[in-house]
């Protein structure tokens, strides 16, 4: 019988604090069991039977498997002892998942005794670090298992303690006052989704009271968006949603899918319960993140105290209100009359058929085909960000009984094509002017100014992102002169008179130099030019030759690299003559310049 388990509750918690605070001391290693009690199908168990006779079974525990015989710990290396301790931790976890808490704690006791048998003078620094890390992990896990004796999920759907204190009373008062309408509206909406959530929680072995969590999170709104960018019934932020398998792209955000987000929330709640062991702490971690709760816990030197409310004062203000609000909801829904509530009729549960579809179809088109309201189709498929199916296989939800109708006529439904963007984004480069940008995109300076609310046509700043009112198509640049006639080789700099429409960047391109070189030679502090201004142009190599070009229309699937390779050009050469960067986006139908054959 474990020493820790023989103690009273108060003494046990005292010993637990000692375990965590103590770095470890040398103990007598004789008699220590260095191999964990494996299951009968575990390789170590079979080996133990083959090599040595198994010890007599523990008569006071019928379900516990017999441990394999092992050599004393002093015959093993420190690394082997640590490995054995880790195996004990795994065995403890297996016991915990089956609800056998006594054996779970006993396995952790054995693991702790093992690591204490490693003497500091006999171990390398990395072994000592592993020992310290494992010591803290074991002590923390003992606290988790001990706390979970009072609130466990398996089989008990009333596991969340209905605490009533001043914090919960304050939350109830708010629901009775200024948040009364929100509360009643949320209760009404819960009828749409809660039956399915309760079913999923029961199948997962979690308390069904957790089905009221979306009331606090989102008011049972699938499209609820918080200031922290958390979205959906269960208010997942993007990173946490991704961690638990919720996809997000241009077409779909599964955080708004009630079915998939519920599955993700259950997985997250299970993970948190595995870490903390009691549901009130789990709820706090669900709201503010397990990292924050763990940091608060570490300030108390142990994993957490038996009473969650000892941790309450250390939590962020929003989380400190979160748990009492949830408990207040449970009190009210369990006995609404006692708190002055008459609960409204619930909305009918949403029922649907699922139909796989492999084409892009707009929900409006589907609604007309199925003769159902467009609003109903949107409510069934809140995860569709553009109100249309994505450009891949997708399972769409339709009203109950309409699935066969859609399957029978799916080939008759017209494919939806995304509209061409009303504008493209252009990042202003050094030396560019609005006139140069307008010429390149085949639009006007006035149109660009209007689209971007610009007041000065002669002022743009490098780095600005401008919306260009075009269909994403470049036009062929108008060459008024042959580029070669300005590339004058020689030792002395050439002179150039600035003309209307010129910019420093355009002149630099024309002469095969850079804007910085021109600025340096002419001692220019800025990129502004005036008509008639005389610039000195740095000399260029006499081997510099003009590139003869021809227009090329971008096709579906093209990329800058593919086009350059197809026309025997380097990527840098292709980008340079088209005034592009490696990050520039090209579009089907766009006209670009390539090297003439």
Rosetta blueprint (number, residue, H / E / L):
1 X L
2 X L
3 X H
4 X H
5 X H
6 X H
7 X L
8 X L
9 X H
10 X H
11 X H
12 X H
13 X H
14 X H
15 X H
16 X H
17 X H
18 X H
19 X H
20 X H
21 X H
22 X L
23 X L
24 X L
25 X L
26 X L
27 X L
28 X L
29 X L
30 X L
31 X L
32 X L
33 X L
34 X L
35 X L
36 X L
37 X L
38 X L
39 X L
40 X L
41 X L
42 X L
43 X H
44 X H
45 X H
46 X H
47 X H
48 X H
49 X H
50 X H
51 X H
52 X L
53 X L
54 X L
55 X L
56 X L
57 X L
58 X L
59 X L
60 X L
61 X L
62 X L
63 X L
64 X L
65 X L
66 X L
67 X L
68 X L
69 X L
70 X L
71 X L
72 X L
73 X H
74 X H
75 X H
76 X L
77 X L
78 X H
79 X H
80 X H
81 X H
82 X H
83 X H
84 X H
85 X H
86 X H
87 X H
88 X H
89 X H
90 X H
91 X H
92 X H
93 X H
94 X H
95 X H
96 X H
97 X H
98 X H
99 X L
100 X L
101 X H
102 X H
103 X H
104 X H
105 X H
106 X H
107 X H
108 X H
109 X H
110 X H
111 X H
112 X H
113 X H
114 X H
115 X H
116 X H
117 X L
118 X L
119 X L
120 X H
121 X H
122 X H
123 X L
124 X L
125 X H
126 X H
127 X H
128 X H
129 X H
130 X H
131 X H
132 X H
133 X H
134 X H
135 X H
136 X H
137 X H
138 X H
139 X H
140 X H
141 X H
142 X H
143 X H
144 X H
145 X H
146 X H
147 X H
148 X H
149 X L
150 X L
151 X L
152 X L
153 X L
154 X L
155 X L
156 X L
157 X L
158 X L
159 X L
160 X L
161 X L
162 X L
163 X L
164 X L
165 X L
166 X H
167 X H
168 X H
169 X H
170 X H
171 X H
172 X H
173 X H
174 X H
175 X H
176 X H
177 X L
178 X L
179 X L
180 X H
181 X H
182 X H
183 X H
184 X H
185 X H
186 X H
187 X H
188 X H
189 X H
190 X H
191 X H
192 X H
193 X H
194 X H
195 X H
196 X H
197 X H
198 X H
199 X H
200 X H
201 X H
202 X H
203 X H
204 X H
205 X L
206 X L
207 X L
208 X H
209 X H
210 X H
211 X H
212 X H
213 X H
214 X H
215 X H
216 X H
217 X H
218 X H
219 X L
220 X L
221 X L
222 X L
223 X L
224 X L
225 X E
226 X L
227 X L
228 X L
229 X L
230 X L
231 X E
232 X L
233 X L
234 X L
235 X L
236 X E
237 X L
238 X H
239 X H
240 X H
241 X H
242 X H
243 X H
244 X L
245 X L
246 X L
247 X L
248 X E
249 X L
250 X L
251 X L
252 X E
253 X E
254 X H
255 X H
256 X H
257 X L
258 X H
259 X H
260 X H
261 X H
262 X H
263 X H
264 X H
265 X H
266 X H
267 X H
268 X H
269 X H
270 X H
271 X H
272 X H
273 X H
274 X H
275 X H
276 X H
277 X L
278 X L
279 X H
280 X H
281 X H
282 X H
283 X H
284 X H
285 X H
286 X H
287 X H
288 X H
289 X L
290 X H
291 X H
292 X H
293 X H
294 X H
295 X H
296 X H
297 X H
298 X H
299 X L
300 X L
301 X L
302 X L
303 X L
304 X L
305 X L
306 X L
307 X L
308 X L
309 X H
310 X H
311 X H
312 X H
313 X L
314 X L
315 X L
316 X L
317 X H
318 X H
319 X H
320 X H
321 X H
322 X H
323 X H
324 X H
325 X H
326 X H
327 X H
328 X H
329 X H
330 X H
331 X H
332 X H
333 X H
334 X H
335 X L
336 X H
337 X H
338 X H
339 X H
340 X L
341 X L
342 X L
343 X L
344 X L
345 X L
346 X L
347 X L
348 X L
349 X L
350 X L
351 X L
352 X E
353 X E
354 X E
355 X E
356 X E
357 X E
358 X L
359 X L
360 X L
361 X L
362 X E
363 X H
364 X H
365 X H
366 X H
367 X H
368 X H
369 X H
370 X H
371 X L
372 X L
373 X L
374 X H
375 X H
376 X H
377 X H
378 X H
379 X H
380 X H
381 X L
382 X L
383 X L
384 X E
385 X L
386 X L
387 X L
388 X E
389 X L
390 X L
391 X L
392 X L
393 X L
394 X E
395 X E
396 X E
397 X E
398 X E
399 X E
400 X L
401 X L
402 X L
403 X H
404 X H
405 X H
406 X H
407 X H
408 X H
409 X H
410 X H
411 X H
412 X H
413 X L
414 X L
415 X L
416 X L
417 X L
418 X L
419 X L
420 X L
421 X L
422 X L
423 X L
424 X E
425 X E
426 X E
427 X E
428 X L
429 X L
430 X L
431 X L
432 X L
433 X L
434 X H
435 X H
436 X H
437 X H
438 X H
439 X H
440 X H
441 X H
442 X L
443 X L
444 X L
445 X H
446 X H
447 X H
448 X H
449 X H
450 X H
451 X H
452 X H
453 X L
454 X L
455 X L
456 X L
457 X L
458 X L
459 X L
460 X L
461 X L
462 X L
463 X L
464 X L
465 X E
466 X E
467 X E
468 X E
469 X L
470 X L
471 X L
472 X L
473 X L
474 X L
475 X L
476 X L
477 X L
478 X L
479 X L
480 X L
481 X L
482 X L
483 X H
484 X H
485 X H
486 X H
487 X L
488 X L
489 X E
490 X L
491 X L
492 X L
493 X L
494 X E
495 X E
496 X E
497 X E
498 X L
499 X L
500 X L
501 X L
502 X L
503 X L
504 X H
505 X H
506 X H
507 X H
508 X H
509 X H
510 X H
511 X L
512 X L
513 X L
514 X L
515 X H
516 X H
517 X H
518 X H
519 X H
520 X H
521 X H
522 X H
523 X L
524 X L
525 X L
526 X L
527 X L
528 X L
529 X L
530 X L
531 X L
532 X L
533 X L
534 X E
535 X E
536 X E
537 X E
538 X L
539 X L
540 X E
541 X L
542 X L
543 X L
544 X L
545 X L
546 X L
547 X L
548 X L
549 X E
550 X E
551 X E
552 X E
553 X E
554 X L
555 X L
556 X L
557 X L
558 X L
559 X L
560 X H
561 X H
562 X H
563 X H
564 X H
565 X H
566 X H
567 X L
568 X L
569 X L
570 X L
571 X H
572 X H
573 X H
574 X H
575 X H
576 X H
577 X H
578 X L
579 X L
580 X L
581 X L
582 X L
583 X L
584 X L
585 X L
586 X L
587 X L
588 X L
589 X L
590 X L
591 X E
592 X E
593 X E
594 X E
595 X E
596 X L
597 X L
